[in-house]
Amino acid sequence: MKRILTLGLALLMLMLAGCSTEVTEYRQQQPALDIFHYFQGRTEAWGMVQDRNGKQLRRFHVEIDGDVVGDTLTLHERFVYDDGEKQQRVWRIRRTGDNRYQGTAGDFEGVASGRGRQCLSLALQHERRGQRQPVAAAL
């Protein structure tokens, strides 16, 4: 479970890089971010996982292949960590309204939900003891 949450947080940090905590601050900016267009095809990124105090725990490289069918974006992620560990995840992100999204992954409990125009803000949650609890949020 801890590894799943760590990967979810790593994805969140990757997606929020450079974003303000308030999506509404970017409402008038052009061009608007279309995550379906942005992630269509191959995306490559580097990042790190930090603890609550900002200490770097791990670094990673990720290759992401994105496919769009209708209102669903499927992201096939392949992570390689600095210690050689390899992990994979498949996200299915569905457009639920104007600049609103929900995402699920087979190894992640709960639903990621978010909104975006110039940046994507997600709130990740997981099930614990029968209750949904937030892991991280930036709105």
C-alpha positions as CSV (number, residue, x, y, z in Angstrom):
1,M,0.0,0.0,0.0
2,K,2.8,2.4,0.9
3,R,4.5,1.8,-2.5
4,I,1.1,2.5,-4.3
5,L,0.7,5.8,-2.4
6,T,4.3,6.8,-3.2
7,L,3.8,6.2,-6.9
8,G,0.5,8.1,-6.8
9,L,2.2,11.0,-5.1
10,A,5.1,10.8,-7.6
11,L,2.6,11.1,-10.5
12,L,0.8,14.0,-8.7
13,M,4.1,15.9,-8.2
14,L,5.0,15.3,-11.9
15,M,1.7,16.6,-13.1
16,L,1.7,19.6,-10.7
17,A,5.2,20.8,-11.5
18,G,5.1,24.5,-12.1
19,C,1.4,24.8,-11.2
20,S,0.0,27.3,-8.7
21,T,-2.2,26.0,-5.9
22,E,-5.2,27.8,-7.5
23,V,-6.2,26.7,-11.0
24,T,-8.5,29.8,-11.2
25,E,-5.3,32.0,-11.3
26,Y,-4.7,30.7,-14.8
27,R,-8.3,30.9,-16.1
28,Q,-7.6,33.7,-18.6
29,Q,-4.2,32.4,-19.9
30,Q,-3.8,31.2,-23.4
31,P,-3.3,28.7,-24.8
32,A,-5.4,26.5,-22.5
33,L,-3.9,23.2,-21.5
34,D,-5.6,20.2,-23.1
35,I,-4.3,17.2,-21.2
36,F,-5.7,14.8,-23.7
37,H,-3.7,16.5,-26.5
38,Y,-0.6,17.0,-24.3
39,F,-0.4,13.3,-23.3
40,Q,-1.3,11.8,-26.7
41,G,1.7,9.8,-27.8
42,R,5.0,9.5,-26.0
43,T,6.0,11.7,-23.0
44,E,9.2,11.4,-21.1
45,A,9.9,12.8,-17.7
46,W,12.2,12.8,-14.7
47,G,11.3,13.5,-11.1
48,M,11.8,12.7,-7.5
49,V,9.9,11.4,-4.5
50,Q,10.2,13.6,-1.3
51,D,9.2,13.0,2.3
52,R,7.0,15.5,4.2
53,N,10.1,17.6,5.0
54,G,11.2,17.9,1.4
55,K,14.0,15.4,1.7
56,Q,14.6,13.6,-1.5
57,L,14.0,9.9,-1.1
58,R,14.3,8.6,-4.7
59,R,14.7,9.8,-8.2
60,F,13.0,8.3,-11.3
61,H,12.7,8.4,-15.0
62,V,9.3,7.7,-16.5
63,E,8.1,7.0,-20.1
64,I,4.4,7.5,-20.7
65,D,2.5,6.4,-23.8
66,G,-0.9,8.0,-24.0
67,D,-3.9,6.9,-26.1
68,V,-7.1,8.9,-26.4
69,V,-10.4,7.2,-27.3
70,G,-13.5,9.5,-26.9
71,D,-13.5,11.0,-23.5
72,T,-10.9,8.6,-22.0
73,L,-7.1,9.1,-21.9
74,T,-5.1,5.9,-21.1
75,L,-1.6,6.4,-19.8
76,H,0.8,3.5,-19.9
77,E,3.6,4.5,-17.5
78,R,7.0,2.8,-17.1
79,F,9.1,4.0,-14.1
80,V,12.8,3.3,-13.6
81,Y,14.1,4.4,-10.2
82,D,17.7,5.4,-9.3
83,D,18.1,2.1,-7.4
84,G,17.2,0.1,-10.5
85,E,13.7,-0.8,-9.5
86,K,11.2,-0.8,-12.3
87,Q,7.4,-0.4,-12.0
88,Q,4.5,0.0,-14.4
89,R,1.1,1.6,-14.0
90,V,-1.9,2.2,-16.3
91,W,-4.1,5.2,-15.6
92,R,-7.5,5.7,-17.2
93,I,-8.5,9.4,-17.1
94,R,-12.0,10.3,-18.0
95,R,-13.2,13.8,-18.9
96,T,-16.3,14.3,-16.7
97,G,-17.1,17.9,-17.6
98,D,-15.6,21.2,-18.6
99,N,-12.0,21.0,-17.6
100,R,-12.8,18.3,-15.0
101,Y,-11.3,14.8,-14.9
102,Q,-11.4,11.5,-12.9
103,G,-8.7,8.9,-13.1
104,T,-8.2,5.3,-11.9
105,A,-5.3,2.9,-11.9
106,G,-5.5,-0.9,-11.3
107,D,-3.0,-0.7,-8.4
108,F,-4.3,2.5,-6.8
109,E,-7.2,2.4,-4.4
110,G,-9.7,5.2,-5.0
111,V,-10.2,7.8,-7.6
112,A,-8.0,10.8,-8.6
113,S,-10.2,13.8,-9.5
114,G,-9.1,17.1,-10.8
115,R,-9.7,20.1,-12.9
116,G,-7.4,22.1,-15.1
117,R,-7.0,24.8,-17.7
118,Q,-3.4,25.9,-17.6
119,C,-2.3,23.3,-15.1
120,L,-3.8,20.1,-13.8
121,S,-4.7,19.9,-10.1
122,L,-5.5,16.4,-8.7
123,A,-6.8,15.3,-5.4
124,L,-5.8,11.7,-4.7
125,Q,-7.8,9.6,-2.3
126,H,-7.5,6.0,-1.0
127,E,-9.6,3.7,1.0
128,R,-8.5,3.1,4.6
129,R,-10.5,1.3,7.2
130,G,-13.6,1.7,5.0
131,Q,-13.3,5.5,4.7
132,R,-12.0,7.6,1.8
133,Q,-9.0,9.7,2.9
134,P,-7.1,12.3,0.9
135,V,-3.5,11.6,0.1
136,A,-2.6,14.9,-1.5
137,A,-4.6,17.8,-2.9
138,A,-3.9,21.0,-4.9
139,L,-6.9,22.9,-6.0
